[in-house]
C-alpha cells in the first residue's frame, strides 16, 4: 500500500508541474491570415462576391473630341440659355463651343449698356484682327427695327456686338469666368482663331433665347 501511495503522489506532482508549464510556457505567435475579400463569419465558410463586368452595350463610350473646323463656315447658331454656339461648316460635322454672354443675359437687347446679348438673325459684317479682344467677328446689330424701337423710347440701341476671344489684357490660356461681356459672345482664344480662319463676311448668325 505504501508503494502505491508513493506512485500516486508522484503522478499528482507530475500533473501539477505539467499544468504549471502549460500556463507559463511561451505561446507561439499566430500565423497572419490574408484579408478576406467578401463576407466571413468564424466557423462558417467564406463567401466571396462574384466580379460583375457589364457587357459593352451597357458601358459608356469614351468621349471623342470634335474635329476642328476645316472648311468655310456657312452658319452659326447661338443658344443663349444653353451657353452653346454651334458652327456649321460647308464640309464636315458641326462644331460646338461653350460661350459667355453679356453680364445681364436674360432677354433681348433693347438699349445701350443693358448688358444683354441681342436675339434674332444677323450677318457677320466685319472681321477685326486689331480688336480689344483676341480677334473678333462683328455682327450687323443694330438693324433698322432695333434703331426704330430704341428711337421711340428715346434711347440708343447700342452696337459693337461681336463674337470674340478673351480680353487682350489677360494671360494667354486664361478664360474669364461667367457671363462677363457687354453683350457680345465670347469663346477661348484658340477657338476664336479656329472660327476666324474659316468665317466669311455675310455668314448667317442666329441667336436664340
NUBA-112666 format. One record per atom (N, C-alpha, C, O, CB): residue in three letters; x, y, z. Coordinates in steps of 0.2 Angstrom, whole numbers, padded with zeros to 4 digits, always signed. Each point is the difference from the previous one (the first is absolute). Glycine has a CB too. Layout:
alaXYZ;...
END
This chain:
unk+0004-0006+0000;unk-0004+0006+0000;unk+0004+0006+0000;unk-0001+0005-0004;unk-0008-0011+0010;unk+0015+0006-0002;unk+0004+0006+0000;unk+0003+0001-0007;unk+0001+0006-0002;unk+0002-0008+0015;unk-0001-0003-0016;unk+0003+0001-0007;unk-0005+0003-0005;unk+0002+0004-0004;unk+0005-0014+0006;unk-0014+0008-0001;unk-0005+0003-0005;unk-0001+0007+0002;unk-0001+0004-0004;unk-0004-0015+0003;unk+0005+0012+0007;unk-0001+0007+0002;unk+0006+0005-0002;unk-0001+0006-0002;unk-0005-0010+0012;unk+0012+0001-0010;unk+0006+0004-0003;unk-0001+0001-0007;unk+0002+0006-0003;unk+0005-0010+0011;unk-0009-0001-0012;unk-0001+0001-0007;unk-0006+0005-0002;unk+0001+0004-0004;unk+0003-0016+0002;unk-0009+0012+0006;unk-0006+0005-0001;unk+0003+0007+0002;unk-0002+0004-0004;unk-0007-0013+0007;unk+0013+0010+0002;unk+0002+0006+0001;unk+0005+0003-0005;unk+0000+0006-0002;unk-0001-0009+0014;unk+0005-0001-0015;unk+0004+0002-0005;unk-0004+0002-0006;unk+0002+0005-0004;unk+0007-0013+0008;unk-0014+0004-0006;unk-0004+0002-0006;unk-0003+0007+0001;unk-0001+0004-0004;unk-0001-0016+0002;unk-0001+0013+0008;unk-0003+0006+0002;unk+0005+0006-0001;unk-0002+0005-0003;unk-0006-0011+0011;unk+0014+0005-0005;unk+0005+0005-0001;unk+0002+0002-0007;unk+0000+0005-0002;unk+0004-0009+0013;unk-0004-0002-0015;unk+0002+0001-0007;unk-0006+0004-0004;unk+0001+0004-0004;unk+0006-0015+0004;unk-0013+0009+0002;unk-0006+0004-0003;unk+0000+0007+0002;unk-0001+0004-0005;unk-0006-0014+0005;unk+0009+0012+0006;unk+0000+0007+0002;unk+0006+0004-0004;unk-0002+0005-0002;unk-0003-0008+0014;unk+0010+0000-0012;unk+0006+0003-0004;unk-0002+0001-0007;unk+0002+0005-0003;unk+0006-0011+0010;unk-0011+0001-0010;unk-0002+0000-0008;unk-0005+0006-0001;unk+0000+0004-0005;unk+0002-0016+0004;unk-0007+0013+0006;unk-0005+0005+0000;unk+0004+0007+0000;unk-0002+0005-0003;unk-0007-0012+0008;unk+0014+0008+0000;unk+0003+0006+0001;unk+0004+0002-0006;unk+0001+0005-0002;unk+0000-0007+0014;unk+0002-0003-0016;unk+0004+0001-0006;unk-0004+0002-0005;unk+0002+0005-0004;unk+0006-0014+0007;unk-0015+0007-0004;unk-0004+0002-0005;unk-0002+0007+0001;unk-0001+0004-0005;unk-0004-0015+0004;unk+0004+0013+0007;unk-0002+0007+0002;unk+0006+0005-0002;unk-0001+0006-0002;unk-0007-0010+0011;unk+0014+0002-0007;unk+0006+0005+0000;unk+0004-0001-0007;unk+0004+0005-0001;unk-0004-0005+0014;unk-0001-0005-0016;unk+0004-0001-0006;unk-0002+0005-0006;unk-0006+0002+0000;unk+0007-0014+0003;unk+0004+0015-0006;unk-0001+0005-0006;unk-0005-0003-0005;unk+0002-0006-0002;unk+0009+0012+0004;unk-0016-0002-0005;unk-0004-0003-0005;unk+0002+0003-0007;unk+0003+0005+0000;unk-0012-0005+0008;unk+0009-0005-0013;unk+0002+0003-0006;unk-0004+0005-0003;unk-0006-0001+0001;unk+0011-0010-0003;unk-0002+0016-0002;unk-0005+0005-0003;unk-0004-0003-0005;unk+0002-0004-0004;unk+0007+0013+0006;unk-0015-0007-0003;unk-0005-0002-0005;unk+0002+0002-0007;unk+0003+0005-0001;unk-0012-0005+0009;unk+0008-0004-0012;unk+0002+0001-0007;unk-0004+0005-0003;unk-0007+0000+0001;unk+0011-0012-0003;unk-0002+0017-0002;unk-0004+0005-0003;unk-0005-0003-0005;unk+0002-0004-0004;unk+0007+0013+0006;unk-0015-0006-0002;unk-0005-0003-0005;unk-0001+0005-0005;unk+0000+0006+0001;unk-0006-0012+0008;unk+0006+0004-0015;unk-0001+0005-0006;unk-0007+0003+0001;unk-0005-0003+0002;unk+0012-0003-0010;unk-0008+0013+0006;unk-0007+0003+0000;unk-0005-0004-0004;unk+0002-0001-0006;unk+0004+0012+0009;unk-0011-0011-0001;unk-0006-0004-0003;unk-0003+0005-0005;unk-0002+0006+0002;unk+0000-0014+0007;unk+0000+0006-0015;unk-0003+0005-0005;unk-0007-0003+0000;unk-0002-0004-0004;unk+0012+0007-0003;unk-0015+0000+0011;unk-0007-0003+0000;unk-0002+0000+0007;unk+0003+0004+0005;unk-0001-0010-0015;unk-0007+0002+0012;unk-0003+0000+0006;unk+0003-0007+0004;unk+0001-0005-0004;unk-0012+0011+0000;unk+0013-0005+0010;unk+0002-0006+0004;unk-0002+0000+0007;unk+0000+0006+0003;unk+0010-0006-0011;unk-0012-0005+0010;unk-0002-0001+0007;unk+0003-0006+0003;unk+0000-0005-0003;unk-0011+0011+0001;unk+0014-0005+0008;unk+0004-0006+0003;unk-0004-0006+0000;unk-0006+0000+0003;unk+0013+0008+0004;unk-0004-0013-0009;unk-0004-0007+0000;unk-0004-0001-0006;unk-0002-0006-0001;unk+0002+0007+0013;unk-0001+0004-0016;unk-0004-0001-0006;unk+0005+0001-0006;unk+0005+0003+0000;unk-0016+0001+0006;unk+0009-0008-0012;unk+0004+0001-0006;unk+0000+0007-0002;unk-0005+0004+0000;unk+0002-0016-0003;unk+0008+0014+0000;unk+0001+0007-0003;unk-0004+0001-0006;unk+0000-0004-0004;unk+0011+0005+0009;unk-0014+0005-0006;unk-0004+0001-0005;unk+0003+0006-0004;unk+0001+0006+0003;unk-0012-0010+0003;unk+0012+0003-0013;unk+0003+0005-0004;unk-0005+0003-0005;unk-0003-0004-0003;unk+0015-0001+0005;unk-0012+0012-0003;unk-0004+0003-0005;unk+0003-0002-0007;unk+0006+0001-0001;unk-0010+0008+0010;unk-0001-0011-0013;unk+0003-0001-0007;unk+0002+0007-0003;unk-0004+0005+0001;unk-0003-0015-0002;unk+0012+0010-0004;unk+0001+0006-0004;unk-0004+0001-0006;unk-0001-0005-0004;unk+0013+0004+0008;unk-0016+0007-0004;unk-0005+0001-0005;unk+0003+0005-0005;unk+0002+0005+0002;unk-0011-0008+0006;unk+0009+0001-0014;unk+0003+0004-0006;unk-0006+0001-0005;unk-0003-0004-0002;unk+0015+0000+0004;unk-0014+0011-0002;unk-0005+0001-0005;unk+0002-0001-0007;unk+0005+0001-0002;unk-0010+0008+0010;unk+0000-0012-0012;unk+0002+0000-0007;unk+0001+0006-0004;unk-0003+0005+0003;unk-0004-0015-0003;unk+0010+0011-0005;unk+0002+0006-0003;unk-0006+0004-0002;unk+0000+0006+0000;unk+0010-0011-0005;unk-0016+0002+0004;unk-0006+0004-0002;unk-0002+0005+0006;unk-0003+0005-0002;unk+0000-0014-0006;unk+0005+0007+0014;unk-0003+0004+0006;unk+0006+0005+0002;unk-0001+0003+0005;unk-0007-0013-0002;unk+0014+0009-0006;unk+0006+0004+0002;unk-0001+0007-0003;unk-0001+0000-0006;unk+0008-0010+0008;unk-0005+0015+0001;unk+0000+0007-0003;unk+0006+0001-0004;unk+0006-0001+0002;unk-0012+0006+0008;unk+0005-0003-0017;unk+0005+0000-0004;unk+0005+0006+0001;unk-0003+0005+0003;unk-0004-0010-0012;unk+0013+0005+0008;unk+0005+0006+0002;unk-0002+0006-0005;unk-0002-0001-0005;unk+0011-0007+0008;unk-0009+0014+0000;unk-0001+0006-0003;unk+0005+0001-0005;unk+0006+0001+0001;unk-0012+0004+0009;unk+0004-0004-0016;unk+0005+0001-0006;unk+0000+0008-0001;unk-0006+0003-0001;unk+0004-0014-0004;unk+0008+0014+0004;unk+0000+0007-0001;unk-0003+0002-0007;unk+0001-0004-0005;unk+0009+0005+0013;unk-0013+0005-0009;unk-0003+0001-0006;unk+0006+0002-0005;unk+0005+0003+0002;unk-0016+0001+0004;unk+0010-0005-0012;unk+0005+0002-0005;unk+0000+0007-0001;unk-0006+0003+0000;unk+0004-0014-0006;unk+0007+0014+0005;unk+0001+0007-0001;unk-0004+0002-0007;unk-0001-0004-0004;unk+0012+0005+0011;unk-0013+0006-0007;unk-0003+0002-0006;unk+0006+0000-0006;unk+0005+0003+0001;unk-0013+0005+0006;unk+0006-0010-0013;unk+0005-0001-0005;unk-0003+0003-0007;unk+0003-0001-0005;unk+0001-0009+0011;unk-0010+0013-0006;unk-0003+0002-0006;unk-0003+0007+0002;unk-0002+0001+0006;unk+0001-0013-0011;unk-0001+0016+0000;unk-0004+0006+0001;unk-0006-0001+0005;unk-0004-0004-0001;unk+0009+0009-0010;unk-0006+0000+0015;unk-0006+0000+0005;unk-0006+0003-0005;unk+0001+0005-0003;unk+0006-0003+0014;unk-0012-0006-0010;unk-0006+0002-0004;unk-0006+0003+0005;unk-0004+0003-0003;unk+0007-0012-0006;unk-0002+0007+0015;unk-0006+0002+0005;unk+0003-0001+0007;unk+0003-0004+0001;unk-0012+0001-0010;unk+0006+0008+0013;unk+0002+0000+0007;unk-0006+0000+0004;unk-0004+0005-0001;unk+0015+0000-0001;unk-0012-0009+0007;unk-0006+0000+0004;unk+0002+0001+0007;unk+0004-0004+0003;unk-0010-0004-0011;unk+0003+0013+0012;unk+0001+0001+0007;unk-0006-0001+0004;unk-0005+0003-0002;unk+0014+0006-0001;unk-0008-0013+0008;unk-0006-0002+0004;unk+0002+0003+0007;unk+0004-0003+0004;unk-0007-0008-0010;unk+0000+0017+0008;unk+0002+0003+0006;unk-0001-0004+0006;unk+0004+0000+0004;unk-0007+0011-0010;unk-0003-0014+0007;unk-0002-0003+0006;unk+0005-0006+0001;unk+0001-0002+0006;unk-0013+0005-0007;unk+0014-0006-0004;unk+0005-0006+0001;unk+0007+0002+0000;unk+0005-0004+0001;unk-0013-0003-0007;unk+0010+0014+0005;unk+0007+0002-0001;unk+0004-0004-0005;unk+0005-0002+0002;unk-0006+0006+0010;unk-0003-0005-0018;unk+0003-0004-0005;unk+0000+0003-0007;unk-0005+0003-0001;unk+0002-0013+0008;unk+0009+0010-0010;unk+0000+0002-0007;unk+0002-0006-0005;unk+0005-0003+0002;unk-0002+0015+0002;unk-0007-0013-0009;unk+0001-0005-0005;unk+0002+0003-0006;unk-0004+0004-0003;unk-0004-0012+0008;unk+0014+0006-0008;unk+0002+0003-0006;unk+0000-0006-0005;unk+0002-0005+0000;unk+0006+0013+0005;unk-0012-0006-0011;unk-0001-0005-0005;unk+0004+0002-0006;unk+0001+0006-0002;unk-0013-0008+0005;unk+0016-0003-0005;unk+0005+0001-0006;unk-0003-0003-0006;unk-0004-0004+0000;unk+0014+0005+0008;unk-0007+0001-0014;unk-0002-0002-0006;unk+0001-0008-0001;unk-0004-0003-0003;unk+0006+0015-0002;unk+0004-0014+0007;unk+0002-0007+0000;unk+0002-0003+0006;unk+0005+0003+0003;unk-0002-0001-0015;unk-0006-0006+0015;unk+0002-0003+0007;unk-0006+0001+0005;unk-0005+0004-0001;unk+0017-0001-0002;unk-0011-0006+0009;unk-0005+0000+0005;unk+0000+0007+0003;unk+0005+0004+0000;unk-0004-0016+0002;unk-0007+0014+0002;unk+0000+0006+0003;unk+0005+0000+0007;unk+0001-0005+0002;unk-0013+0007-0006;unk+0013+0004+0006;unk+0005+0001+0006;unk-0003+0004+0005;unk-0003+0005-0002;unk+0013-0006-0006;unk-0010-0002+0014;unk-0004+0004+0005;unk+0005+0003+0005;unk+0006-0002+0001;unk-0015-0006-0002;unk+0008+0014+0004;unk+0004+0004+0004;unk-0004+0002+0006;unk-0006+0002+0000;unk+0013+0002-0009;unk-0004-0004+0015;unk-0003+0003+0006;unk+0002+0007+0000;unk+0005+0003-0001;unk-0004-0013+0008;unk-0006+0014-0005;unk+0000+0008-0001;unk-0001+0003+0006;unk-0003-0002+0005;unk+0000+0001-0017;unk+0005+0008+0012;unk-0002+0005+0006;unk-0004+0005-0004;unk+0001+0002-0006;unk+0009-0004+0013;unk-0015+0005-0003;unk-0004+0005-0003;unk+0001+0007+0003;unk+0004+0001+0004;unk-0013-0010-0007;unk+0004+0013+0002;unk+0000+0007+0004;unk-0001-0001+0007;unk-0003-0005+0002;unk-0001+0010-0012;unk+0005+0000+0014;unk+0000-0001+0007;unk-0007+0000+0003;unk-0001-0002+0006;unk+0012+0007-0005;unk-0016-0004-0005;unk-0007+0000+0001;unk-0004-0004-0006;unk-0003+0003-0004;unk+0003+0008+0012;unk+0001-0018-0008;unk-0001-0003-0006;unk-0008-0001-0002;unk-0001-0002-0005;unk+0012-0003+0007;unk-0015+0005+0003;unk-0007-0002-0001;unk-0004+0006-0004;unk+0001+0006+0002;unk-0001-0012+0009;unk-0003+0004-0016;unk-0004+0004-0004;unk+0004+0003-0006;unk+0006-0001+0000;unk-0012+0004+0010;unk+0002+0000-0015;unk+0003+0003-0006;unk+0003+0007+0002;unk-0002+0004+0005;unk-0006-0010-0012;unk+0013+0008+0003;unk+0004+0006+0001;unk-0005+0006-0002;unk-0003-0001-0006;unk+0014-0004+0005;unk-0012+0010+0005;unk-0004+0006-0003;unk+0003+0007+0001;unk-0002+0004-0003;unk-0007-0011+0007;unk+0015+0007-0001;unk+0003+0007+0001;unk+0007-0001+0002;unk+0003-0006+0002;unk-0014+0011+0001;unk+0015+0000-0004;unk+0007+0000+0001;unk+0001-0001+0008;unk-0003+0004+0004;unk+0005+0004-0014;unk+0003-0012+0012;unk+0002-0001+0007;unk-0005-0004+0004;unk+0001-0001+0006;unk+0003+0012-0007;unk-0009-0015-0002;unk-0004-0004+0003;unk+0003-0007+0002;unk-0003-0004+0003;unk-0006+0010-0008;unk+0015-0008+0002;unk+0004-0006+0001;unk-0003-0006-0003;unk+0001-0005+0002;unk+0002+0010+0009;unk-0008-0004-0016;unk-0003-0006-0003;unk+0003-0001-0007;unk+0002+0004-0003;unk-0013-0001+0010;unk+0011-0010-0008;unk+0002-0002-0007;unk-0007+0000-0004;unk-0005-0003+0002;unk+0015-0004+0002;unk-0010+0010-0010;unk-0006+0001-0004;unk-0002-0007-0003;unk+0004-0005+0000;unk+0000+0016-0003;unk-0010-0011+0001;unk-0003-0007-0002;unk-0003+0002-0007;unk-0002+0005-0002;unk-0001-0009+0013;unk+0004-0001-0016;unk-0003+0001-0007;unk+0005-0003-0005;unk+0004-0004+0002;unk-0010+0014+0002;unk+0005-0008-0010;unk+0004-0003-0005;unk+0005+0006-0003;unk-0003+0005-0002;unk-0006-0014-0001;unk+0015+0008+0003;unk+0005+0005-0002;unk+0005-0003-0005;unk-0001-0006-0002;unk+0000+0012+0014;unk+0005-0001-0014;unk+0006-0002-0005;unk+0006+0002+0003;unk+0001+0005+0003;unk-0009-0005-0013;unk+0014-0004+0009;unk+0006+0003+0001;unk+0002+0006-0005;unk-0001-0001-0006;unk+0005-0011+0011;unk-0003+0017-0002;unk+0002+0006-0005;unk+0007+0003+0001;unk+0001+0005-0004;unk-0013-0002+0005;unk+0016-0006+0003;unk+0007+0002+0000;unk+0004-0005+0004;unk-0002-0003+0004;unk-0001+0015-0004;unk+0009-0012-0002;unk+0005-0005+0003;unk+0006+0005+0003;unk+0003+0003-0004;unk-0006-0013-0003;unk+0004+0010+0013;unk+0005+0005+0003;unk+0006-0004+0004;unk-0001-0004+0004;unk-0009+0012-0003;unk+0016-0007-0004;unk+0006-0003+0003;unk+0003+0005+0005;unk+0004-0002+0004;unk-0002-0004-0015;unk-0004+0012+0011;unk+0002+0005+0005;unk-0005+0002+0005;unk+0000+0005+0003;unk+0007-0001-0012;unk-0011-0009+0011;unk-0005+0001+0005;unk+0003+0000+0007;unk+0006-0001+0002;unk-0014-0005-0009;unk+0004+0009+0012;unk+0002+0000+0007;unk+0000-0006+0003;unk+0002-0001+0006;unk-0006+0012-0005;unk+0001-0016-0004;unk+0000-0007+0002;unk+0004-0004-0005;unk+0002+0002-0006;unk-0013-0001+0011;unk+0012-0008-0004;unk+0004-0004-0004;unk-0004-0002-0006;unk-0003-0005+0000;unk+0010+0001+0009;unk-0006+0008-0015;unk-0004+0000-0006;unk-0008+0001+0002;unk-0002-0002+0005;unk+0011-0006-0010;unk-0012+0010+0000;unk-0007+0001+0000;unk-0004+0000-0006;unk+0003+0002-0006;unk-0001+0005+0016;unk-0008-0010-0010;unk-0005+0000-0006;unk-0005+0004+0002;unk-0004-0001+0004;unk+0007-0010-0008;unk-0004+0017+0000;unk-0006+0005+0002;unk-0006-0003-0004;unk+0000-0003-0005;unk+0008+0013+0006;unk-0014-0009+0003;unk-0006-0001-0003;unk-0004+0006-0001;unk+0001+0005+0003;unk-0001-0016+0002;unk-0005+0011-0010;unk-0003+0006-0002;unk-0006+0002+0004;unk-0006+0001-0002;unk+0009-0004-0009;unk-0001+0004+0018;unk-0005+0003+0005;unk+0003+0007+0001;unk+0006+0001+0001;unk-0010-0012+0004;unk-0001+0016-0005;unk-0007+0000+0000;unk-0002+0000-0007;unk+0003+0003-0005;unk-0004+0003+0016;unk-0005-0009-0013;unk-0003+0000-0006;unk-0005+0006+0000;unk-0001+0003+0005;unk+0003-0016-0007;unk-0006+0014-0003;unk-0005+0005-0001;unk-0005+0000+0006;unk-0001+0005+0003;unk+0003-0005-0016;unk-0005-0006+0014;unk-0005+0000+0005;unk+0002+0001+0007;unk-0003+0002+0004;unk-0003-0010-0012;unk+0013+0006+0009;unk+0003+0002+0007;unk+0000+0007+0001;unk-0001+0003+0005;unk+0008-0014-0006;unk-0004+0015-0004;unk+0001+0007+0000;unk-0007+0003+0001;unk-0001+0005+0004;unk+0011-0005-0011;unk-0015-0002+0003;unk-0007+0003+0001;unk-0003-0001+0007;unk-0003+0005+0003;unk+0002-0006-0016;unk+0002-0005+0015;unk-0003-0001+0007;unk+0004+0004+0005;unk-0004+0002+0005;unk+0001-0014-0008;unk+0009+0012+0003;unk+0004+0004+0005;unk-0002+0008-0001;unk+0000+0003+0005;unk+0009-0012-0005;unk-0010+0011-0006;unk-0002+0007-0001;unk-0006+0002+0003;unk-0001+0005+0003;unk+0007-0005-0014;unk-0011-0005+0011;unk-0007+0002+0003;unk+0001+0000+0007;unk-0004+0004+0003;unk-0001-0010-0012;unk+0010+0003+0012;unk+0001+0001+0007;unk+0005+0005+0002;unk+0001+0001+0006;unk-0004-0013-0005;unk+0005+0016-0006;unk+0005+0005+0002;unk+0007-0003+0002;unk+0003+0004+0004;unk-0013+0004-0001;unk+0012-0014-0005;unk+0006-0003+0002;unk+0004-0002-0006;unk-0002+0001-0006;unk-0004-0005+0016;unk+0012+0003-0009;unk+0005-0003-0005;unk+0000-0007+0001;unk+0000-0003+0005;unk+0007+0013-0004;unk-0008-0014-0007;unk+0000-0007+0000;unk+0007-0003+0001;unk+0000-0006+0001;unk-0009+0007-0009;unk+0014+0002+0008;unk+0007-0003+0002;unk+0002-0003-0007;unk-0003+0001-0005;unk+0000-0003+0017;unk+0009-0001-0011;unk+0003-0003-0006;unk+0007-0004+0002;unk+0001-0001+0005;unk-0006+0011-0012;unk+0009-0011+0002;unk+0006-0003+0001;unk-0001-0007+0003;unk+0003-0002+0005;unk+0003+0013-0004;unk-0011-0015-0004;unk-0001-0007+0003;unk+0004-0004-0005;unk+0000+0000-0006;unk-0012+0002+0010;unk+0016-0007+0000;unk+0005-0004-0004;unk+0000-0007+0003;unk-0002-0001+0006;unk+0009+0011-0008;unk-0004-0014-0002;unk+0002-0007+0003;unk+0008+0001+0001;unk+0003+0001-0005;unk-0013-0008-0001;unk+0012+0006+0012;unk+0008+0002+0000;unk+0003-0005+0006;unk-0004-0004+0003;unk+0002+0016-0006;unk+0008-0011+0003;unk+0004-0004+0005;unk+0001+0003+0007;unk-0005+0005+0001;unk+0011-0010-0010;unk-0001+0004+0013;unk+0001+0003+0006;unk+0003+0007+0000;unk+0003+0002-0005;unk-0002-0014+0010;unk-0002+0016+0000;unk+0003+0007+0000;unk+0008-0001-0001;unk+0003-0005+0002;unk-0012+0009+0005;unk+0011+0001-0011;unk+0008+0000-0001;unk+0004+0000+0006;unk+0006-0002+0000;unk-0008+0007-0011;unk-0001-0002+0016;unk+0004+0001+0006;unk+0001-0006+0005;unk+0005+0000+0004;unk-0010+0011-0004;unk+0001-0016-0001;unk+0001-0006+0004;unk+0005-0005-0003;unk+0001+0000-0006;unk-0013+0001+0009;unk+0015-0005+0001;unk+0005-0005-0002;unk-0002-0005-0005;unk-0006-0001+0000;unk+0012+0003+0011;unk-0002-0004-0016;unk-0002-0004-0005;unk-0002-0007+0003;unk+0004-0002+0005;unk+0004+0008-0013;unk-0013-0009+0006;unk-0003-0006+0003;unk-0005+0001+0006;unk-0003-0005+0002;unk+0014+0000-0005;unk-0012+0011+0005;unk-0004+0001+0006;unk-0007+0002-0003;unk-0001+0003-0006;unk+0010+0001+0013;unk-0015-0007-0004;unk-0006+0001-0002;unk-0004+0004+0005;unk+0000-0002+0006;unk+0000-0008-0013;unk-0003+0016+0006;unk-0004+0004+0005;unk-0006-0004+0002;unk-0003-0003-0005;unk+0007+0014+0000;unk-0006-0012+0011;unk-0005-0004+0003;unk-0007+0004-0001;unk+0000+0006+0000;unk+0008-0012+0008;unk-0013+0002-0009;unk-0007+0003+0000;unk-0002+0004-0006;unk+0004+0000-0005;unk-0003+0000+0017;unk-0006+0003-0012;unk-0002+0005-0005;unk+0003+0007+0001;unk-0002+0003+0005;unk-0009-0010-0007;unk+0015+0009-0002;unk+0004+0006+0002;unk+0000+0005-0006;unk+0003+0006+0002;unk+0004-0013+0006;unk-0009+0006-0014;unk+0000+0005-0005;unk-0005+0005+0001;unk-0004+0000+0004;unk+0009-0009-0012;unk-0005+0014+0003;unk-0005+0006+0000;unk-0005-0002-0004;unk-0005+0004-0001;unk+0014+0004+0003;unk-0010-0014-0005;unk-0005-0002-0004;unk+0002-0005-0006;unk-0004-0002-0004;unk-0002+0013+0007;unk+0013-0012-0003;unk+0003-0004-0005;unk+0000-0007+0002;unk-0003-0002+0005;unk+0010+0011-0009;unk-0005-0013-0001;unk+0001-0007+0001;unk+0007-0002+0000;unk+0004+0001-0004;unk-0015-0003-0002;unk+0014-0001+0012;unk+0007-0001+0001;unk+0001-0008+0000;unk-0003-0004+0003;unk+0004+0015+0003;unk+0005-0013-0009;unk+0003-0006+0000;unk+0007+0000+0002;unk+0003+0005+0001;unk-0011-0009-0010;unk+0011-0002+0009;unk+0008+0000+0002;unk+0003+0003-0006;unk-0002+0000-0006;unk+0001-0010+0013;unk+0008+0012-0006;unk+0004+0003-0005;unk+0001-0005-0006;unk+0000+0001-0006;unk+0005+0006+0015;unk-0003-0013-0007;unk+0001-0006-0005;unk-0006-0001-0004;unk+0000-0001-0006;unk+0008-0004+0013;unk-0014+0006-0004;unk-0006-0002-0004;unk-0002+0006-0004;unk-0002-0001-0006;unk-0002-0006+0015;unk+0005+0013-0007;unk-0001+0006-0005;unk+0004+0000-0006;unk-0001+0002-0005;unk-0003+0005+0015;unk+0011-0010-0009;unk+0004+0000-0005;unk-0002-0005-0005;unk+0000+0001-0006;unk+0009+0002+0013;unk-0012-0009-0005;unk-0003-0005-0004;unk-0006+0003-0004;unk+0000-0002-0006;unk+0004-0007+0014;unk-0008+0012-0005;unk-0006+0003-0003;unk+0002+0005-0005;unk-0002+0000-0006;unk-0005-0003+0016;unk+0011+0008-0008;unk+0002+0006-0004;unk+0003-0002-0007;unk-0001+0003-0005;unk+0003+0003+0016;unk+0002-0012-0010;unk+0004-0002-0006;unk-0005-0003-0006;unk+0002+0000-0006;unk+0008-0003+0014;unk-0016+0002-0006;unk-0005-0003-0005;unk-0006+0004-0001;unk-0004-0002-0004;unk+0009-0009+0007;unk-0006+0016+0001;unk-0006+0004+0000;unk+0001+0005-0006;unk+0005+0002-0002;unk-0007-0003+0014;unk-0004+0003-0015;unk+0000+0005-0006;unk-0006+0005+0002;unk-0004-0001+0003;unk+0008-0008-0011;unk-0002+0015+0005;unk-0005+0005+0001;unk-0007-0002-0004;unk+0000-0002-0006;unk+0009+0011+0007;unk-0014-0008+0002;unk-0007-0002-0002;unk-0002-0007+0003;unk-0006-0001-0002;unk+0009+0007-0009;unk+0001-0009+0015;unk-0002-0006+0003;unk-0006+0001+0005;unk+0000+0005+0004;unk+0012-0010-0006;unk-0017+0001+0001;unk-0006+0001+0005;unk+0002-0002+0007;unk+0003-0005+0001;unk-0011+0003-0011;unk+0005+0006+0015;unk+0001-0001+0007;unk-0007+0000+0003;unk-0003+0006+0000;unk+0015-0001+0000;unk-0015-0010+0002;unk-0006+0000+0004;unk+0001-0001+0007;unk+0003-0004+0002;unk-0009-0001-0012;unk+0003+0010+0014;unk+0000+0000+0007;unk-0007-0001+0003;unk-0004+0004-0001;unk+0014+0004+0001;unk-0010-0014+0004;unk-0006-0002+0003;unk+0000+0002+0007;unk+0005+0000+0003;unk-0007-0009-0011;unk-0004+0009+0011;unk+0000+0002+0008;unk+0003-0006+0004;unk+0000+0001+0006;unk-0011+0006-0008;
END
